[in-house]
Amino acid sequence: MSAAAQCPPPRAGGGGDTTLAALGAHMAPCRDTTPEQLAQLIDAHLGDLRQEQPNWTISSSKVAGRGVFATRDIAAGELIFQERALVTGPTARKGQLSSCICCHETLPQTGFLCRHRCTLPVCETCSDSEEHQAECEHFRRWQPKDVDAEQEQVNPLSLRILTAVRVFHLGKEQRHVVDAMQANAER
């Protein structure tokens, strides 16, 4: 089956339901999403942050693959675009992190691990938050057998995979946007 058959073109006319859910239902999830389809998904994801007359477009380049390109000259200091993150996660250097993985508040030097023993650095407030509940449960189950649960130490492997785990917890529409993205590493 061709890529065009797998990923139907966007609706003609620009009207109709342009919510992320409607676009996701219309377009089959695949990595062969056209730049135009990806632009529609991103517009729907941005919601109220979407610009009426954006000064950029999504296009393809033989040099670097798909990317964001200017549609006109952009003045120094001009806002190019605003974004809404699909997923966030820590950047772990040497397995250390000095901020909460949920709210990003600075943590004390000791006593900063989640009280439910998932080995992630989480502040006291976020330990019981709905946002942290699912990942906390996963990381408690996934702890290596040789890790001492009483030890006040971040599991560096947990920090490295946290962002990927959060992708699995995205809603269907948000996962569709992630699936439509294109890595340029192969180019």
C-alpha positions as CSV (number, residue, x, y, z in Angstrom):
1,M,0.0,0.0,0.0
2,S,1.4,3.4,-0.9
3,A,2.1,6.2,1.6
4,A,-0.7,8.2,-0.1
5,A,-3.2,5.4,0.6
6,Q,-2.1,5.1,4.2
7,C,-2.2,8.8,4.9
8,P,-5.2,10.4,3.2
9,P,-4.9,14.0,2.2
10,P,-6.4,16.7,4.4
11,R,-10.0,17.8,3.7
12,A,-10.3,20.2,0.8
13,G,-11.6,23.7,1.4
14,G,-10.0,24.3,4.8
15,G,-13.4,24.2,6.5
16,G,-14.9,21.6,8.8
17,D,-13.7,20.3,12.1
18,T,-10.0,21.1,12.6
19,T,-9.7,19.9,16.2
20,L,-6.8,17.5,16.9
21,A,-9.3,14.6,17.5
22,A,-11.0,15.2,14.1
23,L,-7.7,15.5,12.2
24,G,-6.3,12.4,14.0
25,A,-9.4,10.4,13.0
26,H,-9.2,11.6,9.4
27,M,-5.5,10.8,9.0
28,A,-4.1,7.3,9.5
29,P,-1.2,7.4,12.0
30,C,2.0,6.9,10.1
31,R,5.5,8.3,9.7
32,D,4.7,9.2,6.0
33,T,2.5,12.1,7.0
34,T,2.9,14.9,4.5
35,P,4.2,18.3,5.6
36,E,0.7,19.8,5.0
37,Q,-0.9,17.1,7.2
38,L,1.7,17.7,9.9
39,A,1.1,21.5,9.7
40,Q,-2.7,20.8,10.3
41,L,-1.9,18.6,13.3
42,I,0.4,21.1,14.8
43,D,-2.1,23.9,14.3
44,A,-4.7,21.9,16.0
45,H,-2.3,21.0,18.9
46,L,-1.3,24.7,19.3
47,G,-5.0,25.7,19.7
48,D,-5.1,29.3,21.0
49,L,-1.3,29.7,20.4
50,R,-1.8,29.3,16.6
51,Q,-1.1,32.4,14.6
52,E,-3.6,33.6,12.0
53,Q,-0.9,34.5,9.5
54,P,2.2,32.4,10.5
55,N,5.5,33.5,9.1
56,W,6.7,29.9,8.8
57,T,5.7,26.7,7.1
58,I,6.6,23.1,7.3
59,S,8.3,21.8,4.3
60,S,10.9,19.2,3.2
61,S,14.5,19.7,2.3
62,K,16.8,17.3,0.4
63,V,19.6,18.3,2.8
64,A,18.0,17.9,6.2
65,G,14.5,16.4,5.7
66,R,11.4,18.0,7.1
67,G,11.7,21.3,8.9
68,V,10.3,24.7,9.7
69,F,11.0,27.3,7.0
70,A,10.3,31.1,6.8
71,T,7.6,32.2,4.5
72,R,8.8,35.8,4.4
73,D,11.6,37.9,5.7
74,I,11.6,38.0,9.5
75,A,12.6,41.1,11.4
76,A,15.1,41.0,14.2
77,G,13.3,40.4,17.5
78,E,10.1,39.3,15.8
79,L,8.2,36.4,17.3
80,I,8.5,33.4,15.0
81,F,6.2,31.0,16.8
82,Q,5.0,29.8,20.1
83,E,4.8,26.2,21.0
84,R,3.0,23.9,23.4
85,A,5.1,20.9,24.5
86,L,3.6,17.5,23.8
87,V,5.8,15.9,26.4
88,T,8.6,17.1,28.7
89,G,11.2,15.4,30.7
90,P,14.5,15.9,32.5
91,T,18.0,16.1,31.0
92,A,20.0,14.0,33.4
93,R,23.7,14.7,33.7
94,K,25.6,12.0,35.5
95,G,22.3,10.7,36.9
96,Q,21.7,13.8,39.0
97,L,18.8,16.1,38.9
98,S,18.2,19.1,41.3
99,S,14.6,19.8,40.4
100,C,11.2,18.0,40.6
101,I,10.4,16.0,37.5
102,C,6.8,17.3,37.6
103,C,6.8,21.0,38.6
104,H,10.6,21.7,38.1
105,E,10.9,23.3,41.6
106,T,14.4,23.2,43.0
107,L,14.8,20.2,45.4
108,P,16.8,20.0,48.7
109,Q,20.1,18.1,48.7
110,T,18.6,15.2,50.6
111,G,15.1,13.8,51.1
112,F,14.0,14.6,47.5
113,L,12.9,11.2,46.2
114,C,9.3,10.4,45.8
115,R,7.8,9.2,49.1
116,H,6.3,6.2,47.2
117,R,9.8,4.9,46.4
118,C,9.8,5.1,42.6
119,T,13.4,6.4,42.7
120,L,12.5,9.6,40.9
121,P,13.2,13.1,42.2
122,V,9.8,14.5,43.0
123,C,8.8,17.2,45.5
124,E,6.5,16.4,48.4
125,T,3.5,18.0,46.7
126,C,3.9,16.2,43.4
127,S,4.5,12.8,45.0
128,D,0.7,12.5,45.4
129,S,-0.3,14.3,42.2
130,E,-2.4,12.7,39.5
131,E,0.3,13.7,37.0
132,H,2.9,11.6,38.7
133,Q,0.7,8.6,39.7
134,A,1.0,6.4,36.6
135,E,4.7,6.9,36.0
136,C,5.3,6.4,39.8
137,E,3.5,3.0,39.6
138,H,5.5,2.0,36.5
139,F,8.9,2.9,38.0
140,R,8.1,1.1,41.3
141,R,7.4,-2.1,39.3
142,W,10.4,-1.6,37.1
143,Q,13.1,-1.2,39.8
144,P,16.1,-3.4,39.3
145,K,16.2,-6.1,42.0
146,D,19.6,-5.0,43.2
147,V,18.4,-1.4,44.1
148,D,17.9,-0.7,47.8
149,A,14.5,0.9,48.1
150,E,15.7,2.6,51.3
151,Q,18.6,4.2,49.6
152,E,18.3,8.0,49.0
153,Q,19.5,7.8,45.4
154,V,18.0,8.6,42.0
155,N,18.1,5.7,39.6
156,P,19.9,7.2,36.6
157,L,18.3,4.7,34.2
158,S,14.9,6.0,35.3
159,L,15.8,9.6,34.4
160,R,17.0,8.5,31.0
161,I,13.8,6.8,30.0
162,L,11.3,9.0,31.8
163,T,10.5,11.1,28.7
164,A,9.9,8.0,26.6
165,V,7.6,6.6,29.3
166,R,5.6,9.9,29.3
167,V,5.0,9.5,25.5
168,F,3.2,6.2,26.2
169,H,0.9,8.1,28.6
170,L,-0.1,10.7,26.0
171,G,-3.7,10.7,24.7
172,K,-4.5,9.3,21.3
173,E,-4.5,12.6,19.5
174,Q,-1.2,13.7,21.0
175,R,0.4,10.3,20.1
176,H,-0.7,10.9,16.6
177,V,1.2,14.2,16.5
178,V,4.3,12.4,17.8
179,D,3.9,9.6,15.3
180,A,3.7,12.2,12.4
181,M,7.0,13.8,13.4
182,Q,10.1,12.8,11.3
183,A,13.5,12.2,12.7
184,N,16.2,13.8,10.6
185,A,19.1,11.7,12.0
186,E,19.1,9.4,8.9
187,R,19.6,12.2,6.5
